[in-house]
Amino acid sequence: MPTFKILDVLSIELEWYNWNYRNSYSTYLFAQMLPLPDQLTPVSDWKENSLKWSVYAKRNIGDHFSVIGQIAYDHMQLERNVFMQNESYYGDAMHKHGDWAWLLKIAYGL
């Protein structure tokens, strides 16, 4: 997208992820197998939030520094502990209305 030399990169991403099941690879990590379709349990609130999005911007300052920012409602994967079962769960961190994340980075490249 044109940014009229204000930014070096501006990226907008939209994705329609129309799936009734959690986006998780926990079963594969801990059982070394992919779940079969009949082993999956639909999640009632998952399909309601099928539109994923991200806005990413980057500005280089001189030859070595960059400022990078991102706002997103996407497939960010985090390890979360499920304390009742004493196990880890890997899956999308954002799947409810109002969930989103932002980040701001300053990078130095040699």
VOTILUM-378494 format. One line per 2 residues: for each residue x, y, z of N, C-alpha, C. Coordinates in steps of 0.02 Angstrom, whole numbers, plus 50000, padded with zeros to 5 digits. Layout:
X/Y/Z/X/Y/Z/X/Y/Z  ...
//
This chain:
50042/49941/50000/50000/50000/50000/50044/50062/50000  50026/50112/49964/50066/50173/49964/50061/50209/50031
50118/50231/50056/50119/50267/50121/50151/50336/50113  50167/50356/50052/50193/50423/50038/50255/50438/50078
50299/50387/50084/50365/50391/50117/50360/50403/50193  50300/50395/50221/50293/50399/50294/50316/50334/50325
50297/50278/50294/50317/50211/50316/50354/50176/50260  50397/50128/50279/50430/50088/50228/50388/50026/50210
50350/50001/50257/50307/49943/50246/50240/49955/50281  50186/49943/50246/50119/49941/50276/50084/49881/50246
50064/49835/50289/50032/49774/50266/49967/49764/50304  49914/49750/50267/49849/49734/50297/49829/49665/50274
49812/49622/50321/49795/49553/50304/49726/49536/50332  49685/49506/50291/49620/49480/50312/49617/49407/50295
49587/49367/50339/49580/49296/50327/49512/49273/50353  49479/49233/50313/49417/49201/50335/49434/49130/50354
49431/49114/50419/49449/49049/50447/49386/49016/50472  49348/48988/50427/49281/48960/50442/49287/48887/50463
49299/48875/50527/49312/48809/50554/49281/48805/50623  49247/48750/50638/49211/48742/50702/49255/48719/50759
49319/48706/50747/49362/48675/50797/49419/48721/50815  49446/48712/50875/49501/48752/50898/49562/48740/50853
49599/48793/50840/49661/48788/50801/49717/48773/50850  49730/48709/50862/49778/48688/50912/49818/48629/50887
49881/48626/50906/49921/48568/50890/49943/48530/50952  49906/48537/51007/49922/48502/51070/49921/48427/51061
49870/48400/51027/49865/48327/51019/49926/48300/50982  49947/48336/50931/50005/48313/50893/50068/48315/50936
50078/48368/50975/50139/48375/51015/50144/48321/51069  50088/48307/51101/50091/48263/51160/50075/48190/51144
50039/48177/51090/50023/48108/51073/50057/48086/51008  50096/48131/50977/50130/48118/50914/50083/48092/50860
50023/48119/50860/49975/48101/50808/49928/48159/50796  49903/48163/50736/49852/48213/50722/49784/48184/50739
49739/48224/50767/49673/48198/50784/49634/48182/50720  49597/48128/50723/49553/48110/50668/49490/48153/50673
49456/48166/50617/49396/48209/50619/49344/48187/50671  49336/48122/50682/49287/48101/50731/49310/48109/50803
49375/48127/50813/49401/48139/50880/49396/48213/50900  49380/48256/50853/49375/48327/50865/49307/48344/50894
49306/48391/50940/49244/48414/50970/49232/48486/50948  49174/48500/50916/49161/48570/50896/49157/48616/50957
49176/48677/50947/49174/48727/50999/49123/48780/50979  49075/48794/51022/49018/48835/51003/49037/48907/50984
49087/48937/51018/49102/49007/51004/49157/49015/50951  49183/48961/50924/49240/48966/50878/49220/48993/50810
49166/48967/50781/49147/48986/50713/49120/49057/50710  49097/49084/50766/49071/49153/50767/49125/49204/50751
49187/49187/50762/49243/49234/50754/49289/49212/50698  49261/49202/50639/49299/49174/50582/49344/49225/50548
49332/49289/50555/49372/49340/50521/49433/49357/50563  49492/49342/50536/49556/49359/50568/49586/49418/50530
49623/49461/50564/49652/49520/50531/49717/49541/50565  49757/49578/50528/49820/49604/50554/49839/49666/50515
49866/49716/50550/49894/49776/50520/49966/49782/50545  50014/49783/50498/50085/49784/50514/50116/49845/50481
50158/49881/50518/50192/49940/50491/50265/49940/50513  50308/49965/50468/50380/49969/50483/50408/50033/50454
50451/50065/50494/50486/50125/50472/50560/50117/50487  50602/50121/50436/50674/50120/50446/50699/50190/50463
50745/50193/50511/50775/50256/50531/50850/50249/50520  50874/50282/50470/50945/50274/50452/50958/50206/50422
51021/50184/50428/51040/50120/50399/51031/50061/50446  51021/50073/50510/51023/50017/50557/50960/50009/50601
50923/50061/50613/50866/50057/50659/50800/50050/50622  50754/50015/50652/50686/50008/50626/50637/50012/50685
50580/50042/50672/50525/50041/50720/50469/50001/50686  50444/49951/50722/50395/49904/50694/50335/49901/50741
50276/49904/50712/50215/49899/50752/50165/49852/50719  50125/49819/50759/50074/49774/50733/50015/49773/50780
49955/49774/50751/49893/49765/50788/49858/49707/50753  49833/49658/50792/49807/49599/50759/49755/49562/50801
49712/49527/50766/49667/49476/50793/49679/49416/50748  49731/49377/50764/49753/49325/50718/49765/49259/50754
49807/49217/50725/49820/49150/50751/49881/49147/50797  49894/49198/50836/49951/49196/50881/49944/49135/50927
49996/49094/50928/49995/49033/50968/50037/49043/51032  50008/49027/51088/50043/49032/51152/50036/48966/51189
50085/48950/51230/50077/48893/51274/50039/48917/51335  49985/48882/51350/49946/48899/51410/49941/48836/51453
49949/48845/51516/49942/48788/51562/49869/48779/51581  49848/48717/51577/49781/48700/51599/49790/48669/51668
49778/48710/51719/49797/48690/51787/49755/48632/51814  49694/48626/51794/49652/48572/51820/49677/48504/51798
49703/48500/51736/49728/48436/51711/49804/48432/51715  49837/48485/51739/49910/48487/51745/49944/48471/51679
49923/48504/51625/49954/48494/51560/49956/48561/51523  49995/48562/51470/50000/48622/51428/49953/48617/51370
49931/48675/51346/49887/48679/51288/49916/48730/51240  49923/48710/51178/49946/48756/51126/49888/48770/51080
49871/48832/51071/49816/48849/51027/49812/48924/51018  49765/48945/50976/49755/49016/50964/49739/49052/51030
49774/49106/51042/49763/49145/51102/49702/49190/51096  49683/49207/51034/49628/49254/51023/49572/49219/50985
49516/49208/51018/49459/49178/50983/49391/49205/51006  49391/49254/51049/49328/49283/51072/49322/49355/51047
49261/49380/51043/49251/49450/51024/49288/49494/51073  49324/49543/51047/49361/49589/51090/49433/49568/51103
49452/49507/51085/49522/49486/51092/49563/49516/51036  49620/49545/51052/49666/49570/51002/49732/49583/51038
49784/49594/50999/49850/49606/51029/49886/49660/50989  49934/49692/51021/49975/49741/50986/50047/49732/51008
50092/49753/50966/50163/49751/50984/50198/49810/50952  50251/49832/50985/50292/49886/50960/50365/49865/50973
50405/49866/50921/50475/49844/50926/50522/49897/50899  50580/49901/50928/50635/49941/50900/50690/49890/50884
50710/49888/50822/50760/49840/50800/50824/49874/50777  50880/49841/50788/50944/49865/50764/50975/49810/50722
50992/49826/50660/51024/49778/50615/51094/49800/50598  51139/49753/50596/51209/49767/50580/51219/49774/50506
//
